[in-house]
């Protein structure tokens, strides 16, 4: 996985075989985008205690629609608005790998 940096050398995404991941794609910086082959999905991290109010508002809206949540000890990876055939479970693994690479 090759990390993508902004002008301040801060990780803002990554490219990998057959795809890319971005941390934020909207002005409010609440969610990102994952592209893998012909599938796209929006994603964000959610923590009931630490998330900002705008992320909490997004979360309350998303859980009313089609979504997938992977709970990793209190921090949730939330996926929504998926287009394509890839399974949510496969997509969340790519995000988890990205987050582990970013922190490692």
DRENDREN-119845 format. One line per field, with one value per residue: residue number from 0; residue in one letter; x, y, z of N, C-alpha, C in turn. Coordinates in pm, whole numbers. Example, Ala and Ser with C-alpha at 12.3 -4.5 7.8 and 13.67 -1.06 7.14 Angstrom:
BEGIN
seq <- 0, 1
type <- A, S
npx <- 1319, 1285
npy <- -569, -225
npz <- 780, 708
capx <- 1230, 1367
capy <- -450, -106
capz <- 780, 714
cpx <- 1320, 1290
cpy <- -330, 3
cpz <- 780, 787
This chain:
BEGIN
seq <- 0, 1, 2, 3, 4, 5, 6, 7, 8, 9, 10, 11, 12, 13, 14, 15, 16, 17, 18, 19, 20, 21, 22, 23, 24, 25, 26, 27, 28, 29, 30, 31, 32, 33, 34, 35, 36, 37, 38, 39, 40, 41, 42, 43, 44, 45, 46, 47, 48, 49, 50, 51, 52, 53, 54, 55, 56, 57, 58, 59, 60, 61, 62, 63, 64, 65, 66, 67, 68, 69, 70, 71, 72, 73, 74, 75, 76, 77, 78, 79, 80, 81, 82, 83, 84, 85, 86, 87, 88, 89, 90, 91, 92, 93, 94, 95, 96, 97, 98, 99, 100, 101, 102, 103
type <- X, X, X, X, X, X, X, X, X, X, X, X, X, X, X, X, X, X, X, X, X, X, X, X, X, X, X, X, X, X, X, X, X, X, X, X, X, X, X, X, X, X, X, X, X, X, X, X, X, X, X, X, X, X, X, X, X, X, X, X, X, X, X, X, X, X, X, X, X, X, X, X, X, X, X, X, X, X, X, X, X, X, X, X, X, X, X, X, X, X, X, X, X, X, X, X, X, X, X, X, X, X, X, X
npx <- 86, 67, 117, -61, 24, -46, 22, 152, 283, 118, -60, -321, -454, -437, -292, -343, -321, -545, -707, -800, -791, -936, -913, -1086, -1353, -1543, -1645, -1685, -1521, -1596, -1630, -1481, -1365, -1360, -1228, -1243, -1156, -1440, -1607, -1736, -1739, -1849, -1693, -1629, -1483, -1617, -1680, -1854, -1803, -1586, -1626, -1694, -1966, -2078, -2004, -2138, -2400, -2406, -2369, -2610, -2790, -2702, -2736, -2998, -3027, -2905, -2614, -2293, -2132, -1832, -1720, -1453, -1348, -1491, -1434, -1579, -1586, -1755, -1942, -2103, -2347, -2271, -2165, -2157, -2018, -1854, -1818, -1924, -1768, -1522, -1443, -1424, -1206, -997, -997, -934, -677, -548, -571, -419, -168, -126, -102, 111
npy <- -117, 214, 515, 825, 1161, 1492, 1845, 1911, 1688, 1501, 1203, 1130, 942, 641, 433, 120, -217, -226, -20, 272, 471, 731, 968, 1191, 1329, 1518, 1860, 1905, 1723, 1466, 1208, 946, 796, 484, 306, 12, -190, -221, -120, 118, 289, 487, 589, 610, 674, 599, 688, 664, 830, 1002, 1111, 1391, 1633, 1666, 1427, 1247, 1318, 1247, 970, 898, 943, 769, 508, 455, 382, 165, 11, -78, -190, -223, -314, -231, -280, -62, 152, 225, 121, 258, 189, 303, 377, 204, 106, -135, -472, -584, -732, -599, -690, -754, -503, -356, -481, -388, -117, -142, -254, -38, 159, 36, 30, 305, 385, 231
npz <- 0, -92, 59, 36, 43, 169, 98, 333, 413, 540, 589, 369, 235, 35, -219, -376, -505, -764, -658, -454, -154, 32, 294, 352, 166, 154, 223, 497, 612, 710, 608, 406, 94, -64, -329, -505, -755, -945, -753, -523, -209, 64, 373, 730, 1055, 1373, 1707, 1998, 2216, 2151, 1894, 1680, 1682, 1423, 1298, 1461, 1398, 1125, 1154, 1291, 1088, 884, 990, 949, 691, 422, 534, 678, 965, 1131, 1432, 1625, 1904, 2030, 1860, 1561, 1223, 971, 689, 394, 135, -79, -399, -637, -665, -466, -143, 174, 390, 272, 185, 424, 536, 373, 448, 719, 698, 578, 780, 979, 852, 827, 1093, 1170
capx <- 0, 146, 48, -71, 47, -82, 136, 218, 332, 23, -127, -460, -509, -340, -324, -307, -358, -684, -790, -751, -870, -916, -966, -1201, -1385, -1642, -1596, -1690, -1422, -1661, -1621, -1388, -1407, -1280, -1255, -1174, -1202, -1560, -1691, -1705, -1814, -1808, -1659, -1576, -1465, -1712, -1664, -1966, -1755, -1489, -1661, -1749, -2111, -2117, -1990, -2250, -2519, -2393, -2391, -2752, -2858, -2658, -2786, -3136, -3019, -2815, -2481, -2222, -2049, -1734, -1683, -1319, -1328, -1546, -1424, -1651, -1566, -1889, -1944, -2237, -2362, -2189, -2206, -2071, -2042, -1769, -1887, -1883, -1663, -1395, -1408, -1381, -1070, -906, -990, -862, -536, -502, -557, -306, -46, -111, -55, 236
capy <- 0, 336, 626, 952, 1271, 1626, 1937, 1916, 1552, 1428, 1097, 1162, 831, 542, 357, -20, -291, -214, 72, 385, 508, 869, 994, 1282, 1377, 1625, 1982, 1895, 1623, 1366, 1074, 923, 715, 369, 250, -114, -239, -149, -90, 235, 298, 592, 532, 697, 613, 652, 652, 728, 930, 1097, 1168, 1527, 1639, 1644, 1284, 1182, 1345, 1161, 833, 877, 940, 652, 381, 438, 337, 51, 41, -189, -140, -316, -262, -273, -242, 70, 239, 158, 157, 263, 195, 333, 418, 115, 80, -238, -609, -629, -748, -506, -752, -741, -362, -312, -533, -295, 2, -181, -265, 100, 223, -26, 78, 447, 398, 158
capz <- 0, -103, 123, -35, 137, 124, 89, 464, 439, 625, 514, 338, 161, -12, -339, -364, -625, -808, -582, -375, -38, 72, 428, 346, 32, 162, 285, 643, 651, 794, 551, 297, -19, -101, -461, -528, -885, -991, -637, -441, -84, 157, 503, 834, 1186, 1471, 1846, 2068, 2311, 2096, 1763, 1680, 1666, 1284, 1271, 1531, 1317, 1007, 1201, 1318, 958, 808, 1044, 902, 552, 406, 585, 740, 1075, 1189, 1564, 1665, 2045, 2060, 1743, 1452, 1084, 915, 544, 344, -5, -161, -537, -691, -621, -356, -15, 279, 471, 199, 181, 557, 557, 308, 533, 839, 658, 557, 910, 1048, 786, 858, 1230, 1188
cpx <- 90, 65, 51, -63, -3, 42, 213, 273, 248, -47, -275, -527, -399, -387, -272, -352, -507, -768, -718, -844, -834, -979, -1092, -1225, -1488, -1583, -1588, -1587, -1480, -1649, -1527, -1447, -1308, -1325, -1175, -1235, -1324, -1652, -1641, -1791, -1760, -1782, -1616, -1560, -1560, -1680, -1768, -1921, -1674, -1527, -1721, -1899, -2154, -2103, -2102, -2381, -2520, -2425, -2541, -2835, -2828, -2721, -2932, -3141, -2928, -2674, -2418, -2132, -1960, -1686, -1548, -1290, -1371, -1532, -1483, -1605, -1703, -1877, -2087, -2231, -2271, -2250, -2107, -2094, -1958, -1850, -1834, -1766, -1526, -1348, -1359, -1241, -966, -887, -909, -711, -474, -477, -438, -173, -19, -56, 81, 346
cpy <- 123, 454, 751, 1063, 1402, 1715, 1951, 1780, 1474, 1325, 1133, 1050, 735, 484, 216, -90, -279, -119, 185, 405, 652, 888, 1079, 1328, 1489, 1743, 1973, 1798, 1522, 1225, 1069, 834, 603, 323, 121, -179, -157, -108, 35, 232, 416, 528, 641, 617, 679, 597, 732, 841, 1040, 1163, 1308, 1522, 1614, 1497, 1206, 1201, 1258, 1017, 806, 873, 810, 523, 356, 384, 215, 92, -88, -129, -253, -252, -320, -216, -98, 171, 163, 212, 146, 279, 220, 377, 337, 98, -21, -371, -657, -635, -645, -561, -741, -596, -313, -365, -441, -168, -28, -194, -126, 170, 166, 18, 223, 466, 332, 227
cpz <- 0, -47, 35, 68, 80, 123, 220, 507, 540, 537, 495, 259, 121, -144, -318, -491, -649, -726, -514, -255, -3, 209, 422, 204, 36, 239, 437, 700, 749, 738, 432, 190, -43, -238, -472, -650, -926, -876, -566, -316, -3, 293, 600, 962, 1283, 1610, 1924, 2160, 2242, 1964, 1780, 1655, 1521, 1244, 1341, 1454, 1191, 1044, 1223, 1189, 883, 859, 1006, 759, 543, 448, 639, 847, 1124, 1319, 1604, 1804, 2073, 1947, 1626, 1318, 1019, 764, 497, 197, -97, -299, -593, -621, -504, -226, 85, 359, 404, 198, 317, 589, 492, 392, 658, 810, 640, 690, 987, 986, 821, 999, 1251, 1119
